Amino acid sequence: MPTAPAFDIDLGPRLVFGDGAVHRLPELADELKARSILIVTDAGLVKAGHVSPVADEFRAAGSAVKVFDGVRENPSTSDVDRCAVVAREVEADLFIGLGGGSSLDTAKGANFLLTNGGRMEDYWGHGLAKLPLRPMIAVPTTAGTGSEVQSFALISQEGSHRKMACGDASARPKVAVLDPRLTISLPRPVTAQTGLDTMTHAVESFVTKKRNPVSCLYAKESLRYFSASFETVLGTPDDVVARGEMLLAAAFAGLAIEASMLGAAHALANPLTACFDLEHGRAVGLMLPSVVRFNSHDPEVASWYAELATTAFGRGSTTEDLIARIGTWLDASDQPDSLVACGVTSDRLGELATLASEQWTGQFNPRPVDSAALEALYRSASERAR
């Protein structure tokens, strides 16, 4: 009989899922007794027409609402500072993060500064906020980061571009509103890259050193939904059912991360984003096959990958089947098949490996990874990643 490891897990925010769920926002805000609402989003979503209807519904319900639309991809400390200024001006008592992971993380970051003051660097780590953060409702418009269910904000340090994971239990959104209709207008490249992020979250969180029965359940369900819907949303972007399944895959993967953390693929990806401007989903997707092969040299970890593959693809699936299917998804996403194809030169691999060794997620990888191992993983992905 298997022995479950000890764990202490908060099962997370309330999930409100369904076509049209976004229209429940005024009701949900009222339950949280909000008086001054700050919507944190980006200019692209404003232009696409997603923001005004939400703000108008709040105003029709008698709520005071302000829109901050200055979110940028991979938000930096200066982006968070600008959002926090607006939050102070309106004395926000509820944040609505509307958008991709960048919007949600910017809202969380501004919430830290509004409630606790100081700089984002003061919260680099977990549990460093002395006062609880204001409530937040997360409304993802991409199916990728899982930030809508997580207690961490990923913020880039201005200047160094180092990714700071700033977490606190009170930073986790109170509610995640998952409305597939909001994701239909996503351009295909964004659908692909955010989907690859979800895929990597599910695969990595299933095998970390902190894996447990709860994280494994969520990771399995995530990959099951992802496997059934990813290629559909790439080919038929207005398929609301498939879009909904991708949102569930992203949220479940986010819950798996919250319970078990991530691994070497994310440690390797962050320097690629910082140094070569590779999109996060592309970077983690490129590195994942090499990481799975590396980890599967441990027979126990290989059995875990096979278990995950069996859930998604059927009885008898193996680690090799999982690697092959990852390659199929990368091909379907029109992603380059190597780091060289992305402009990553071999003379930079040692530098990248040093940066990767400083990333916090690497410590949770099931096999130890030092700078030498990480450089070898970069080299394995340089000529052909899959």
C-alpha positions as CSV (number, residue, x, y, z in Angstrom):
1,M,0.0,0.0,0.0
2,P,1.5,3.4,-1.0
3,T,2.5,5.8,1.7
4,A,1.5,9.4,1.1
5,P,4.0,12.1,2.0
6,A,3.0,14.7,4.6
7,F,1.6,17.9,3.1
8,D,-0.2,21.1,4.1
9,I,-2.2,22.5,1.2
10,D,-4.9,25.2,0.9
11,L,-7.0,24.1,-2.0
12,G,-7.2,27.6,-3.3
13,P,-9.6,30.2,-4.6
14,R,-13.2,29.8,-5.6
15,L,-13.5,28.9,-9.3
16,V,-16.4,30.3,-11.3
17,F,-16.4,28.6,-14.7
18,G,-18.6,28.9,-17.8
19,D,-19.6,30.7,-20.9
20,G,-20.6,34.2,-19.8
21,A,-19.1,33.9,-16.3
22,V,-17.5,37.3,-16.6
23,H,-21.0,38.9,-16.2
24,R,-21.1,37.7,-12.6
25,L,-18.3,40.1,-11.6
26,P,-20.5,42.7,-10.0
27,E,-22.2,40.1,-7.9
28,L,-18.9,38.6,-6.9
29,A,-17.5,42.0,-6.0
30,D,-20.5,42.8,-3.9
31,E,-20.0,39.6,-1.9
32,L,-16.5,40.9,-1.2
33,K,-18.0,44.2,0.0
34,A,-16.0,46.2,-2.6
35,R,-16.4,50.0,-2.7
36,S,-13.5,51.1,-4.9
37,I,-12.5,48.7,-7.7
38,L,-9.3,48.8,-9.7
39,I,-9.2,46.8,-13.0
40,V,-5.7,46.0,-14.0
41,T,-5.3,45.1,-17.7
42,D,-3.4,46.0,-20.8
43,A,-4.1,48.4,-23.7
44,G,-4.6,45.5,-26.2
45,L,-7.5,44.2,-24.2
46,V,-9.0,47.7,-24.0
47,K,-8.7,48.0,-27.8
48,A,-10.2,44.5,-28.3
49,G,-13.3,45.7,-26.4
50,H,-13.0,43.3,-23.4
51,V,-12.6,46.0,-20.7
52,S,-15.3,48.6,-21.2
53,P,-18.2,46.2,-20.8
54,V,-16.8,45.0,-17.5
55,A,-16.3,48.5,-16.2
56,D,-19.8,49.5,-17.4
57,E,-21.4,46.6,-15.6
58,F,-19.7,47.7,-12.4
59,R,-20.8,51.3,-12.8
60,A,-24.4,50.1,-13.6
61,A,-24.3,48.2,-10.3
62,G,-23.3,51.5,-8.5
63,S,-19.6,50.6,-7.9
64,A,-16.7,53.0,-8.3
65,V,-14.3,51.6,-10.8
66,K,-10.9,52.7,-12.3
67,V,-9.0,51.1,-15.1
68,F,-5.2,50.8,-15.2
69,D,-4.3,49.6,-18.7
70,G,-0.5,50.1,-18.5
71,V,0.4,46.4,-18.1
72,R,3.3,45.2,-20.2
73,E,4.5,41.7,-21.0
74,N,6.8,40.3,-18.3
75,P,6.0,43.1,-15.9
76,S,8.9,44.8,-14.2
77,T,9.2,46.6,-10.8
78,S,8.6,49.9,-12.5
79,D,5.3,48.6,-14.1
80,V,4.2,47.5,-10.6
81,D,5.1,50.9,-9.1
82,R,3.0,52.7,-11.7
83,C,0.0,50.5,-11.0
84,A,0.4,51.0,-7.2
85,V,0.3,54.8,-7.6
86,V,-3.2,54.4,-9.2
87,A,-4.3,51.9,-6.6
88,R,-3.4,54.5,-3.8
89,E,-5.1,57.3,-5.6
90,V,-8.4,55.5,-5.7
91,E,-7.9,53.7,-2.4
92,A,-8.7,50.4,-4.1
93,D,-10.2,47.8,-1.9
94,L,-10.6,45.2,-4.7
95,F,-8.3,44.4,-7.5
96,I,-9.7,42.8,-10.7
97,G,-6.8,41.3,-12.7
98,L,-8.2,41.1,-16.3
99,G,-5.8,39.6,-18.9
100,G,-2.9,37.2,-19.1
101,G,-0.4,36.4,-16.5
102,S,1.2,39.8,-16.8
103,S,-2.0,41.6,-15.8
104,L,-2.6,39.2,-12.9
105,D,0.9,39.5,-11.6
106,T,0.9,43.3,-11.9
107,A,-2.3,43.4,-9.9
108,K,-0.8,41.2,-7.2
109,G,2.4,43.2,-7.1
110,A,0.6,46.5,-6.8
111,N,-1.5,44.9,-4.0
112,F,1.7,44.2,-2.1
113,L,2.8,47.8,-2.3
114,L,-0.6,49.3,-1.6
115,T,-1.1,47.2,1.6
116,N,2.5,46.9,2.9
117,G,4.5,49.6,1.2
118,G,8.2,49.4,0.3
119,R,9.5,47.8,-2.9
120,M,8.8,44.6,-4.7
121,E,12.3,43.4,-3.7
122,D,11.0,43.4,-0.1
123,Y,8.6,40.5,-0.9
124,W,11.0,38.4,-3.0
125,G,10.3,35.0,-1.4
126,H,7.2,33.9,0.5
127,G,5.3,35.2,3.5
128,L,7.1,38.5,3.8
129,A,4.0,40.7,3.8
130,K,3.2,41.8,7.4
131,L,-0.3,42.9,6.5
132,P,-2.9,40.9,4.5
133,L,-3.4,42.0,0.9
134,R,-6.7,43.3,-0.4
135,P,-9.0,40.8,-2.1
136,M,-8.5,40.1,-5.8
137,I,-10.6,38.5,-8.5
138,A,-8.6,37.1,-11.4
139,V,-10.2,36.9,-14.9
140,P,-7.7,35.2,-17.2
141,T,-8.0,35.9,-20.9
142,T,-5.3,33.4,-21.8
143,A,-5.0,29.7,-20.9
144,G,-1.5,29.4,-19.7
145,T,0.1,30.9,-16.6
146,G,-2.2,29.6,-13.9
147,S,-1.6,32.8,-12.0
148,E,-5.4,33.1,-11.4
149,V,-5.1,30.4,-8.7
150,Q,-1.6,31.1,-7.3
151,S,-0.2,33.0,-4.4
152,F,2.9,34.2,-6.3
153,A,3.5,37.2,-8.6
154,L,6.5,36.9,-11.0
155,I,8.0,40.3,-11.4
156,S,11.2,41.2,-13.3
157,Q,13.7,43.3,-11.4
158,E,14.3,46.5,-13.3
159,G,17.8,46.6,-14.7
160,S,18.9,43.0,-13.9
161,H,15.8,41.4,-15.5
162,R,15.9,38.7,-12.8
163,K,12.5,37.1,-12.2
164,M,11.4,37.6,-8.6
165,A,8.8,35.2,-7.2
166,C,7.0,37.2,-4.6
167,G,4.4,35.2,-2.7
168,D,2.0,35.4,0.2
169,A,-1.0,33.4,1.1
170,S,-3.2,36.5,1.0
171,A,-1.9,37.3,-2.6
172,R,-3.9,34.4,-4.0
173,P,-7.1,35.6,-5.7
174,K,-10.3,35.1,-3.8
175,V,-12.1,34.1,-7.0
176,A,-10.9,33.0,-10.4
177,V,-13.5,33.7,-13.1
178,L,-12.9,31.3,-16.1
179,D,-15.0,32.5,-19.1
180,P,-13.9,30.7,-22.4
181,R,-15.6,33.5,-24.4
182,L,-12.8,35.9,-23.4
183,T,-10.1,33.7,-24.9
184,I,-11.6,33.3,-28.4
185,S,-10.0,36.5,-29.8
186,L,-6.4,35.4,-28.8
187,P,-4.1,35.3,-31.8
188,R,-2.9,31.9,-32.7
189,P,0.7,32.4,-31.6
190,V,-0.5,33.5,-28.2
191,T,-2.8,30.6,-27.9
192,A,0.1,28.3,-28.8
193,Q,2.6,29.8,-26.4
194,T,0.3,30.0,-23.4
195,G,-0.8,26.5,-24.1
196,L,2.7,25.2,-24.1
197,D,3.1,26.9,-20.7
198,T,0.1,24.9,-19.4
199,M,1.6,21.7,-20.8
200,T,4.9,22.3,-19.1
201,H,3.2,23.2,-15.8
202,A,1.3,19.9,-15.8
203,V,4.3,17.8,-16.7
204,E,6.8,19.4,-14.4
205,S,4.5,19.7,-11.3
206,F,3.7,16.0,-11.5
207,V,7.3,14.9,-10.8
208,T,8.8,17.6,-8.4
209,K,10.4,16.8,-5.1
210,K,7.3,18.2,-3.4
211,R,4.8,16.1,-5.4
212,N,1.9,14.8,-3.3
213,P,-1.6,13.2,-4.0
214,V,-3.3,16.6,-4.4
215,S,-0.7,18.0,-6.9
216,C,-0.8,14.8,-8.8
217,L,-4.6,14.8,-9.2
218,Y,-4.5,18.4,-10.6
219,A,-1.6,17.7,-12.9
220,K,-3.2,14.7,-14.4
221,E,-6.5,16.5,-14.9
222,S,-4.7,19.4,-16.5
223,L,-2.8,17.2,-19.0
224,R,-6.0,15.3,-19.8
225,Y,-7.9,18.4,-20.7
226,F,-4.9,19.9,-22.5
227,S,-4.4,16.8,-24.6
228,A,-8.1,16.8,-25.6
229,S,-8.3,20.4,-26.6
230,F,-5.0,22.0,-27.5
231,E,-4.8,21.1,-31.2
232,T,-8.5,21.9,-31.5
233,V,-8.1,25.5,-30.3
234,L,-5.1,25.9,-32.6
235,G,-7.2,24.8,-35.6
236,T,-10.7,26.0,-34.6
237,P,-10.2,29.1,-32.4
238,D,-13.9,29.8,-31.9
239,D,-14.6,26.4,-30.4
240,V,-16.0,27.5,-27.0
241,V,-15.9,24.0,-25.5
242,A,-12.3,23.5,-26.3
243,R,-11.4,27.0,-25.1
244,G,-13.1,26.2,-21.8
245,E,-11.2,23.0,-21.5
246,M,-7.9,24.9,-22.0
247,L,-8.9,27.3,-19.2
248,L,-9.5,24.4,-16.9
249,A,-6.2,22.8,-17.9
250,A,-4.4,26.1,-17.1
251,A,-6.2,26.5,-13.8
252,F,-5.7,22.9,-12.7
253,A,-2.0,23.1,-13.6
254,G,-1.7,26.3,-11.6
255,L,-3.2,24.5,-8.6
256,A,-0.7,21.7,-9.1
257,I,2.1,24.2,-9.1
258,E,0.8,25.8,-5.9
259,A,0.9,22.4,-4.2
260,S,4.2,21.1,-5.7
261,M,6.2,23.8,-7.5
262,L,8.1,23.4,-10.8
263,G,11.4,22.1,-12.1
264,A,14.4,22.5,-14.4
265,A,12.5,23.5,-17.5
266,H,11.4,26.7,-15.9
267,A,14.8,27.3,-14.4
268,L,16.3,27.0,-17.9
269,A,13.5,29.1,-19.6
270,N,13.8,32.3,-17.5
271,P,17.4,33.1,-18.7
272,L,16.3,32.5,-22.3
273,T,13.5,35.1,-21.8
274,A,15.8,37.6,-20.1
275,C,18.8,37.3,-22.5
276,F,17.2,36.4,-25.8
277,D,13.6,37.7,-25.4
278,L,12.2,34.3,-26.1
279,E,8.5,34.1,-25.1
280,H,8.1,32.1,-21.9
281,G,5.9,29.4,-23.5
282,R,8.3,28.9,-26.3
283,A,11.2,28.7,-23.9
284,V,9.7,26.2,-21.6
285,G,8.4,24.1,-24.5
286,L,11.8,23.9,-26.1
287,M,13.5,22.8,-22.9
288,L,10.9,20.3,-21.7
289,P,11.8,17.3,-23.9
290,S,15.4,17.5,-22.8
291,V,14.4,17.8,-19.1
292,V,12.0,14.9,-19.3
293,R,14.8,12.7,-20.9
294,F,17.3,13.8,-18.2
295,N,14.9,13.2,-15.3
296,S,13.7,9.8,-16.7
297,H,17.2,8.3,-16.1
298,D,15.9,7.9,-12.6
299,P,13.6,4.8,-12.9
300,E,11.1,6.1,-10.3
301,V,10.7,9.4,-12.1
302,A,10.3,7.5,-15.4
303,S,7.5,5.5,-13.9
304,W,5.8,8.8,-12.9
305,Y,6.0,10.2,-16.4
306,A,4.5,6.9,-17.7
307,E,1.7,7.2,-15.2
308,L,1.0,10.8,-16.4
309,A,1.1,9.7,-20.0
310,T,-1.3,6.9,-19.4
311,T,-3.8,9.3,-17.9
312,A,-3.7,11.5,-21.0
313,F,-3.1,9.0,-23.8
314,G,-4.4,5.6,-22.6
315,R,-3.2,2.4,-20.9
316,G,0.4,1.3,-21.6
317,S,1.8,4.7,-22.4
318,T,5.4,5.3,-21.7
319,T,7.8,8.2,-21.0
320,E,8.8,8.0,-24.7
321,D,5.2,8.4,-25.7
322,L,5.1,11.5,-23.5
323,I,8.2,12.9,-25.1
324,A,6.8,12.1,-28.6
325,R,3.5,13.8,-27.9
326,I,5.3,16.9,-26.5
327,G,7.1,17.0,-29.8
328,T,3.8,16.8,-31.7
329,W,2.4,19.7,-29.7
330,L,5.5,21.8,-30.3
331,D,5.2,21.1,-34.1
332,A,1.5,21.9,-34.1
333,S,2.4,25.2,-32.5
334,D,4.9,26.1,-35.3
335,Q,7.7,26.4,-32.7
336,P,11.4,26.3,-33.8
337,D,12.9,22.9,-33.1
338,S,16.1,24.1,-31.5
339,L,17.7,26.9,-29.5
340,V,20.0,27.6,-32.4
341,A,16.9,28.3,-34.5
342,C,15.9,30.8,-31.9
343,G,19.2,32.7,-32.2
344,V,20.8,31.2,-29.0
345,T,24.5,30.9,-29.7
346,S,26.7,28.2,-28.1
347,D,29.1,30.7,-26.6
348,R,26.3,32.0,-24.3
349,L,25.4,28.6,-22.9
350,G,27.7,28.7,-19.9
351,E,26.4,32.1,-19.0
352,L,22.8,30.9,-19.3
353,A,23.6,27.9,-17.2
354,T,24.9,30.1,-14.4
355,L,21.8,32.2,-14.5
356,A,19.6,29.1,-14.6
357,S,21.3,27.7,-11.5
358,E,20.2,30.7,-9.6
359,Q,16.5,30.2,-10.5
360,W,14.4,29.0,-7.5
361,T,12.4,26.3,-9.4
362,G,15.5,24.2,-10.1
363,Q,15.7,23.1,-6.5
364,F,12.4,21.2,-6.9
365,N,13.5,19.2,-9.9
366,P,13.4,15.5,-9.1
367,R,17.0,15.0,-10.2
368,P,19.6,17.5,-8.9
369,V,20.7,20.1,-11.4
370,D,23.9,22.2,-11.0
371,S,25.4,24.6,-13.6
372,A,27.1,21.7,-15.5
373,A,23.9,19.7,-15.7
374,L,22.0,22.8,-16.8
375,E,24.6,23.6,-19.5
376,A,24.3,20.1,-20.8
377,L,20.5,20.5,-21.0
378,Y,21.0,23.7,-23.0
379,R,23.4,21.9,-25.3
380,S,20.9,19.0,-25.8
381,A,18.3,21.5,-26.9
382,S,20.6,23.5,-29.1
383,E,20.7,21.5,-32.3
384,R,17.3,19.8,-32.0
385,A,15.1,20.0,-28.9
386,R,12.8,17.1,-30.0
